Amino acid sequence: MRNAARMLSAWLVAVLVVGSVGTVAAQENGLALSYAEAQARFLDRSDAIDAANFAVRAAEARQESTRTLGRPEVDVEAQVLDFQKTLVLPLGSLEPVANAFGIADPLRFRIRRFVSRPIVTATMPIYAGGKMDAARTSAASRLAIEEANRNEASEQGLAQLANTYFGRQLASQALEIRQDVVAGIREHVSAARALEREQQIAPAQRLQAEAALEEALREAEKAGADLAAAEIALAGLLRAPAPVQPTTPLGVPDVPLPPLDEFLFAAMENHPGLNRLEANVKLAGAGVTAEKAALRPDVYALAQYNLDREDTLVTDPDFIFGVGVKYKIASGMGRRSAVSAARSTQDQAEAGVREAEVQIETGVRIAHAQALSARQRHALYGRTIAAADESLRVADLSFRELQGTSRDVTDAQLAAGRVRVEQARAAHEYLEALVSLLQVSGQVDRLPDFLPRPAQEQDQHDRD
């Protein structure tokens, strides 16, 4: 049994060492990025953001096309016709004279020939009942919607990046803590074996220490696997050919969190979902204007010019200038009902805005409270760590003086490791709450302003 335990312990140590060496090598050969640099890289290489950018460009082009509404429309039309025309001309009072010459009444003429009709036609709206204004407002609203979609895609992507980046940092810290625990317990196992050889402790205490070492090795191995998975996720998100080495530490800065009112104000101004809903209200208003315009007449100017006056139809004029009025008296669909439906759509959009404002305000308040709570827990864990370290020191000293048991030492060692991991998790929970707070207030891109400085920047700042 003892040999089996030793073989298992040696195997776990080998796995841990290989994983640690691989992680160190990846860090040495990887791409070192602060969070601000990772954010810039993500924004430059994200396909989702590229797709949203293309949608915005399309909407911009459509809006640009509405700027020329109201200008004359000029059409050039060319036709080649096989033309035949029959004319019947009554002679009236000239009938007796025509009969004397053998001419029948009425006179009949038939003309047949090939003719061409090159015509230029220009029309210009004078009054459209509001259709053109509705089209411009609709195009501007659709552009605002696409911009809000792009901002939302960016916000969601940056939130995912932040959680992945600092999830990798949490996994790295957890692995370092677990490795420290393994080293501490291994040292204790050596001390226990020495005391056993001197017959100062029973074999059971040495066996208990070895069992604790195996437990610590399992936890360290799992932490190494978690770190490897986190590195894969981060490298994929940043389109990096090699593992990324984050340089911005996971921690809670000493600078206090800004007050709640600042985030509430920013949320009402910047939240992309709210901006999209407000754009939908304007789009629905344009729909109401367009439906009302269908109840009004269209007034337009018309000009037409025949480019070939010689080879033309008898009935074709040389040119035309005029003004026209068009009014639809009856339609297959109820136009007034369409106006009522458009107004209901506008009311629906306005109700959506009001509901979103309530939900966003609630989200800001919850995320702000969670961030403050995580900051407080992180600070409290600092005192807990000091107590756990002192407990470990006392337990180790008591064991060496044969006043304590091996279990006291290993329990204290594992407890000191757990509380350090919990403090790292509290820092990550603060980061998650901060990301949620910034996302719901529409300013995730400002996350670097709320983070601790990267190690090299902090060293430079301290030297200055």
C-alpha positions as CSV (number, residue, x, y, z in Angstrom):
1,M,0.0,0.0,0.0
2,R,2.8,2.3,0.9
3,N,4.6,1.6,-2.4
4,A,1.5,2.2,-4.4
5,A,0.9,5.6,-2.7
6,R,4.5,6.5,-3.4
7,M,4.1,5.6,-7.1
8,L,0.9,7.6,-7.4
9,S,2.6,10.6,-5.7
10,A,5.6,10.3,-8.1
11,W,3.3,10.1,-11.1
12,L,1.3,13.2,-10.1
13,V,4.5,15.1,-9.4
14,A,5.8,14.2,-12.9
15,V,2.5,15.4,-14.5
16,L,2.6,18.7,-12.5
17,V,6.2,19.3,-13.4
18,V,5.6,18.7,-17.1
19,G,2.5,21.0,-17.1
20,S,4.4,23.7,-15.2
21,V,7.3,23.5,-17.6
22,G,4.9,23.7,-20.6
23,T,3.2,26.7,-19.1
24,V,6.5,28.5,-18.4
25,A,7.7,27.8,-21.9
26,A,4.5,29.1,-23.4
27,Q,4.8,32.2,-21.4
28,E,8.4,32.8,-22.5
29,N,7.5,32.2,-26.2
30,G,4.0,33.7,-26.0
31,L,2.7,37.2,-26.8
32,A,2.9,39.5,-23.8
33,L,-0.1,41.8,-23.8
34,S,-1.5,44.2,-21.2
35,Y,-5.3,44.3,-21.1
36,A,-5.3,47.6,-23.0
37,E,-3.2,46.1,-25.7
38,A,-5.4,43.0,-25.8
39,Q,-8.4,45.1,-26.1
40,A,-7.0,47.0,-29.1
41,R,-6.0,43.8,-30.8
42,F,-9.5,42.3,-30.2
43,L,-11.2,45.4,-31.7
44,D,-8.9,45.2,-34.7
45,R,-9.3,41.5,-35.4
46,S,-12.8,40.6,-34.3
47,D,-14.9,39.2,-37.2
48,A,-18.1,40.0,-35.4
49,I,-17.2,43.6,-35.1
50,D,-16.1,43.6,-38.8
51,A,-19.5,42.3,-39.8
52,A,-21.2,45.0,-37.7
53,N,-19.0,47.6,-39.4
54,F,-20.1,46.5,-42.8
55,A,-23.7,46.7,-41.8
56,V,-23.1,50.3,-40.6
57,R,-21.4,51.2,-43.9
58,A,-24.4,49.8,-45.9
59,A,-26.8,51.9,-43.7
60,E,-24.6,55.0,-44.3
61,A,-24.7,54.5,-48.0
62,R,-28.5,54.1,-47.9
63,Q,-28.8,57.3,-45.9
64,E,-26.5,59.1,-48.3
65,S,-28.8,58.0,-51.1
66,T,-31.7,59.9,-49.5
67,R,-29.9,63.2,-49.7
68,T,-30.9,63.7,-53.3
69,L,-34.6,63.1,-52.7
70,G,-36.5,66.0,-54.3
71,R,-34.2,66.5,-57.2
72,P,-35.4,65.9,-60.8
73,E,-35.4,62.4,-62.1
74,V,-34.3,62.2,-65.8
75,D,-35.0,59.2,-68.0
76,V,-33.8,58.5,-71.5
77,E,-36.0,56.2,-73.5
78,A,-35.4,54.9,-77.0
79,Q,-37.8,52.8,-79.0
80,V,-37.8,51.3,-82.5
81,L,-41.4,50.7,-83.6
82,D,-43.1,49.1,-86.6
83,F,-45.7,51.9,-86.9
84,Q,-49.1,51.7,-88.7
85,K,-51.8,54.5,-88.5
86,T,-55.1,54.6,-90.3
87,L,-56.9,58.0,-90.7
88,V,-60.6,58.4,-91.5
89,L,-61.4,62.0,-92.8
90,P,-65.2,62.8,-93.4
91,L,-65.6,65.2,-96.4
92,G,-68.7,66.9,-95.1
93,S,-69.9,69.6,-97.5
94,L,-67.2,68.7,-100.0
95,E,-68.8,65.3,-100.6
96,P,-70.6,66.3,-103.8
97,V,-67.5,67.7,-105.3
98,A,-65.4,64.7,-104.3
99,N,-68.0,62.4,-105.8
100,A,-67.8,64.2,-109.1
101,F,-64.1,63.2,-109.2
102,G,-64.8,59.7,-108.0
103,I,-63.6,60.2,-104.5
104,A,-65.5,58.2,-101.9
105,D,-66.5,59.7,-98.6
106,P,-65.0,59.5,-96.1
107,L,-61.3,59.6,-97.1
108,R,-59.2,56.8,-95.7
109,F,-55.4,57.0,-95.2
110,R,-53.1,54.3,-93.9
111,I,-49.5,54.9,-93.0
112,R,-47.0,52.2,-92.1
113,R,-43.3,52.5,-91.5
114,F,-40.5,51.9,-89.0
115,V,-39.8,54.9,-86.6
116,S,-37.5,55.6,-83.7
117,R,-38.5,57.4,-80.6
118,P,-35.6,58.9,-78.6
119,I,-37.2,60.8,-75.7
120,V,-35.9,62.5,-72.6
121,T,-38.3,62.8,-69.7
122,A,-37.7,64.7,-66.5
123,T,-40.0,64.7,-63.4
124,M,-39.5,66.6,-60.2
125,P,-41.6,66.2,-57.0
126,I,-43.1,69.5,-55.8
127,Y,-45.2,68.1,-52.9
128,A,-45.2,64.5,-51.7
129,G,-47.2,64.8,-48.5
130,G,-44.2,64.0,-46.3
131,K,-43.0,60.9,-48.1
132,M,-39.5,62.3,-48.6
133,D,-39.1,63.5,-45.0
134,A,-40.2,60.0,-43.9
135,A,-37.7,58.4,-46.1
136,R,-34.8,60.5,-44.8
137,T,-35.9,59.9,-41.2
138,S,-36.2,56.2,-41.8
139,A,-32.7,56.0,-43.3
140,A,-31.2,58.0,-40.5
141,S,-33.0,55.8,-37.9
142,R,-31.8,52.6,-39.6
143,L,-28.3,53.9,-39.5
144,A,-28.6,54.6,-35.8
145,I,-29.9,51.1,-35.3
146,E,-26.9,49.6,-37.1
147,E,-24.5,51.8,-35.1
148,A,-26.2,50.6,-31.9
149,N,-25.9,47.0,-33.1
150,R,-22.2,47.6,-33.7
151,N,-21.7,49.1,-30.3
152,E,-23.5,46.2,-28.7
153,A,-21.4,43.7,-30.6
154,S,-18.3,45.6,-29.4
155,E,-19.6,45.7,-25.8
156,Q,-20.4,42.0,-25.7
157,G,-17.0,41.1,-27.3
158,L,-15.0,43.2,-24.9
159,A,-16.9,41.8,-22.0
160,Q,-16.1,38.3,-23.2
161,L,-12.5,39.3,-23.7
162,A,-12.2,40.7,-20.1
163,N,-13.7,37.6,-18.6
164,T,-11.4,35.4,-20.7
165,Y,-8.3,37.5,-20.1
166,F,-8.7,37.7,-16.3
167,G,-10.1,34.1,-16.2
168,R,-6.6,33.1,-17.5
169,Q,-5.0,35.3,-14.7
170,L,-7.2,33.6,-12.1
171,A,-6.2,30.2,-13.4
172,S,-2.5,31.2,-13.3
173,Q,-2.7,32.5,-9.7
174,A,-4.6,29.3,-8.7
175,L,-1.8,27.2,-10.2
176,E,0.9,29.1,-8.4
177,I,-0.9,28.8,-5.1
178,R,-1.5,25.1,-5.5
179,Q,2.2,24.6,-6.4
180,D,3.2,26.5,-3.3
181,V,0.9,24.2,-1.2
182,V,2.5,21.2,-2.9
183,A,6.0,22.5,-2.0
184,G,5.0,23.2,1.6
185,I,3.4,19.8,2.1
186,R,6.3,18.0,0.4
187,E,8.7,19.7,2.8
188,H,6.4,18.6,5.7
189,V,6.4,15.0,4.3
190,S,10.2,15.0,4.4
191,A,10.2,16.2,8.0
192,A,7.7,13.6,8.9
193,R,9.7,10.8,7.4
194,A,12.8,12.0,9.3
195,L,10.9,12.0,12.5
196,E,9.5,8.5,11.7
197,R,13.0,7.2,11.2
198,E,14.0,8.6,14.6
199,Q,10.9,6.9,15.9
200,Q,9.5,10.2,17.3
201,I,6.2,9.9,15.5
202,A,4.0,7.0,14.4
203,P,3.9,5.8,10.8
204,A,0.2,6.9,10.7
205,Q,1.3,10.6,10.8
206,R,3.7,10.1,8.0
207,L,1.0,8.3,6.0
208,Q,-1.5,11.2,6.7
209,A,1.1,13.7,5.4
210,E,1.6,11.7,2.2
211,A,-2.1,11.5,1.7
212,A,-2.4,15.3,2.0
213,L,0.4,15.6,-0.5
214,E,-1.5,13.5,-3.0
215,E,-4.6,15.7,-2.5
216,A,-2.5,18.8,-3.1
217,L,-1.0,17.3,-6.2
218,R,-4.5,16.5,-7.6
219,E,-5.6,20.1,-7.0
220,A,-2.5,21.4,-8.6
221,E,-2.9,19.1,-11.6
222,K,-6.5,20.4,-12.1
223,A,-5.3,24.0,-11.8
224,G,-2.8,23.3,-14.5
225,A,-5.5,21.9,-16.8
226,D,-7.7,24.9,-16.1
227,L,-4.8,27.2,-17.0
228,A,-4.2,25.4,-20.3
229,A,-7.8,25.7,-21.2
230,A,-7.9,29.4,-20.4
231,E,-4.8,30.0,-22.5
232,I,-6.4,28.3,-25.5
233,A,-9.6,30.4,-25.1
234,L,-7.7,33.7,-24.8
235,A,-5.4,32.9,-27.8
236,G,-8.4,32.0,-29.9
237,L,-10.3,35.1,-29.0
238,L,-7.3,37.3,-29.9
239,R,-6.5,35.4,-33.1
240,A,-3.0,34.8,-31.6
241,P,-0.8,32.2,-33.2
242,A,0.9,31.5,-29.8
243,P,-0.3,31.6,-26.2
244,V,-0.9,35.0,-24.8
245,Q,0.9,36.1,-21.7
246,P,-1.3,38.7,-19.9
247,T,0.7,41.4,-18.1
248,T,-2.1,43.2,-16.3
249,P,-2.5,41.6,-12.9
250,L,-5.8,40.3,-11.5
251,G,-6.4,42.5,-8.4
252,V,-8.5,45.2,-6.8
253,P,-7.0,48.6,-7.2
254,D,-6.9,51.0,-4.3
255,V,-8.7,53.7,-6.2
256,P,-12.4,53.6,-5.0
257,L,-15.2,52.8,-7.5
258,P,-16.9,55.9,-8.9
259,P,-20.3,56.7,-7.4
260,L,-23.5,55.1,-8.6
261,D,-24.9,58.3,-10.2
262,E,-22.0,58.4,-12.7
263,F,-22.8,55.0,-14.0
264,L,-26.6,55.7,-14.1
265,F,-26.0,58.8,-16.2
266,A,-23.6,57.0,-18.6
267,A,-26.1,54.1,-19.0
268,M,-28.9,56.4,-20.1
269,E,-26.6,58.1,-22.6
270,N,-24.5,55.2,-23.9
271,H,-26.3,51.9,-23.5
272,P,-26.5,50.5,-27.1
273,G,-29.7,48.6,-26.5
274,L,-31.4,51.8,-25.3
275,N,-30.0,53.7,-28.2
276,R,-31.4,51.1,-30.6
277,L,-34.9,51.3,-29.0
278,E,-34.8,55.1,-29.3
279,A,-33.9,54.8,-32.9
280,N,-36.8,52.3,-33.4
281,V,-39.1,55.0,-32.0
282,K,-37.9,57.4,-34.6
283,L,-38.3,54.7,-37.3
284,A,-41.8,54.1,-36.2
285,G,-42.5,57.8,-36.3
286,A,-41.3,57.9,-39.9
287,G,-43.7,55.0,-40.6
288,V,-46.6,57.1,-39.3
289,T,-45.5,60.1,-41.5
290,A,-45.3,57.8,-44.5
291,E,-48.8,56.3,-43.9
292,K,-50.3,59.8,-43.5
293,A,-48.6,60.9,-46.7
294,A,-50.5,58.2,-48.5
295,L,-53.7,60.1,-47.8
296,R,-52.4,63.3,-49.5
297,P,-51.9,64.1,-53.2
298,D,-48.6,64.2,-55.0
299,V,-47.7,67.2,-57.0
300,Y,-45.0,67.1,-59.6
301,A,-43.4,68.9,-62.5
302,L,-43.0,67.2,-65.9
303,A,-40.8,67.9,-68.9
304,Q,-40.4,65.7,-72.0
305,Y,-38.3,66.4,-75.1
306,N,-38.3,64.4,-78.4
307,L,-34.8,64.1,-79.7
308,D,-35.9,63.1,-83.3
309,R,-38.6,65.4,-84.5
310,E,-38.5,64.2,-88.1
311,D,-38.8,60.4,-87.8
312,T,-41.6,60.3,-85.2
313,L,-45.2,59.5,-84.7
314,V,-47.8,61.8,-85.8
315,T,-49.3,62.1,-82.4
316,D,-46.0,62.7,-80.6
317,P,-45.3,66.3,-79.5
318,D,-41.9,67.9,-79.9
319,F,-41.8,68.8,-76.2
320,I,-44.0,68.9,-73.1
321,F,-43.7,71.1,-70.0
322,G,-46.4,70.9,-67.3
323,V,-47.5,70.2,-63.7
324,G,-49.3,67.1,-62.6
325,V,-51.4,66.2,-59.6
326,K,-51.9,62.6,-58.5
327,Y,-54.3,61.5,-55.8
328,K,-55.4,58.0,-55.0
329,I,-59.2,58.0,-54.4
330,A,-59.5,54.4,-53.4
331,S,-57.1,51.6,-52.4
332,G,-57.4,47.9,-51.9
333,M,-56.1,48.4,-48.3
334,G,-57.6,50.7,-45.7
335,R,-55.2,53.6,-45.6
336,R,-56.5,55.0,-42.3
337,S,-56.2,51.7,-40.7
338,A,-52.6,51.6,-41.8
339,V,-52.0,54.9,-40.1
340,S,-53.6,53.6,-36.9
341,A,-51.3,50.5,-37.1
342,A,-48.2,52.7,-37.6
343,R,-49.2,54.7,-34.5
344,S,-49.6,51.6,-32.4
345,T,-46.1,50.5,-33.6
346,Q,-44.7,53.8,-32.4
347,D,-46.5,53.4,-29.0
348,Q,-45.0,50.0,-28.7
349,A,-41.5,51.3,-29.4
350,E,-41.9,54.0,-26.8
351,A,-43.1,51.5,-24.2
352,G,-40.1,49.4,-25.0
353,V,-37.8,52.4,-24.3
354,R,-39.5,53.0,-20.9
355,E,-39.2,49.4,-19.9
356,A,-35.5,49.3,-21.0
357,E,-34.7,52.3,-18.9
358,V,-36.1,50.6,-15.8
359,Q,-34.2,47.4,-16.5
360,I,-31.0,49.2,-17.2
361,E,-31.2,51.3,-14.1
362,T,-31.8,48.1,-12.1
363,G,-28.9,46.4,-13.7
364,V,-26.6,49.3,-12.9
365,R,-27.6,49.3,-9.3
366,I,-27.2,45.5,-8.9
367,A,-23.8,45.5,-10.7
368,H,-22.5,48.4,-8.6
369,A,-23.6,46.7,-5.4
370,Q,-21.9,43.5,-6.4
371,A,-18.7,45.2,-7.3
372,L,-18.6,47.0,-3.9
373,S,-19.3,43.7,-2.1
374,A,-16.5,41.9,-4.0
375,R,-14.1,44.7,-3.1
376,Q,-15.0,44.3,0.6
377,R,-14.6,40.5,0.5
378,H,-11.2,40.9,-1.2
379,A,-10.0,43.2,1.6
380,L,-11.4,40.8,4.3
381,Y,-9.5,37.9,2.8
382,G,-6.3,39.8,3.4
383,R,-6.8,39.6,7.1
384,T,-7.8,35.9,6.8
385,I,-4.6,35.1,4.9
386,A,-2.5,36.6,7.7
387,A,-4.4,34.5,10.3
388,A,-4.0,31.3,8.1
389,D,-0.3,31.9,7.7
390,E,0.1,32.3,11.5
391,S,-1.9,29.2,12.1
392,L,0.4,27.3,9.7
393,R,3.5,28.6,11.4
394,V,2.3,27.6,14.8
395,A,1.2,24.1,13.6
396,D,4.5,23.5,11.9
397,L,6.5,24.6,14.9
398,S,4.3,22.5,17.3
399,F,4.8,19.4,15.0
400,R,8.6,19.8,15.0
401,E,8.6,20.1,18.8
402,L,6.3,17.0,18.9
403,Q,3.5,19.0,20.4
404,G,1.2,18.8,17.4
405,T,0.2,16.3,14.7
406,S,0.9,15.9,11.1
407,R,-2.8,16.5,10.3
408,D,-2.6,19.9,12.0
409,V,0.2,21.0,9.7
410,T,-1.4,19.6,6.5
411,D,-4.8,21.0,7.3
412,A,-3.2,24.4,8.0
413,Q,-1.2,24.2,4.8
414,L,-4.3,23.3,2.7
415,A,-6.4,26.0,4.5
416,A,-3.8,28.7,3.7
417,G,-3.9,27.7,0.1
418,R,-7.7,27.7,-0.1
419,V,-8.0,31.2,1.4
420,R,-5.5,32.5,-1.1
421,V,-7.5,31.0,-3.9
422,E,-10.6,32.5,-2.5
423,Q,-9.1,35.9,-2.4
424,A,-8.1,35.5,-6.1
425,R,-11.6,34.5,-6.8
426,A,-12.9,37.5,-5.0
427,A,-10.7,39.7,-7.2
428,H,-12.1,37.9,-10.2
429,E,-15.7,38.4,-9.0
430,Y,-15.0,42.1,-8.6
431,L,-13.7,42.1,-12.2
432,E,-16.8,40.3,-13.4
433,A,-19.1,42.7,-11.5
434,L,-17.1,45.7,-12.9
435,V,-17.4,44.4,-16.4
436,S,-21.1,44.0,-16.0
437,L,-21.4,47.5,-14.5
438,L,-19.5,49.0,-17.4
439,Q,-21.4,46.9,-20.0
440,V,-24.8,47.9,-18.7
441,S,-23.7,51.5,-18.7
442,G,-22.3,51.2,-22.2
443,Q,-18.6,51.8,-21.5
444,V,-16.8,48.5,-21.4
445,D,-14.1,50.1,-23.5
446,R,-13.1,52.1,-20.4
447,L,-12.2,49.0,-18.4
448,P,-8.5,49.7,-18.6
449,D,-9.1,52.9,-16.6
450,F,-10.3,50.8,-13.7
451,L,-7.6,48.1,-13.7
452,P,-4.3,47.8,-11.8
453,R,-1.3,48.8,-13.9
454,P,0.7,46.1,-15.7
455,A,3.9,45.0,-13.8
456,Q,6.3,46.9,-16.1
457,E,4.3,50.1,-16.0
458,Q,4.0,49.9,-12.2
459,D,7.8,49.5,-11.9
460,Q,8.3,52.5,-14.2
461,H,5.8,54.5,-12.2
462,D,7.6,53.6,-8.9
463,R,11.0,54.7,-10.3
464,D,9.5,58.0,-11.5
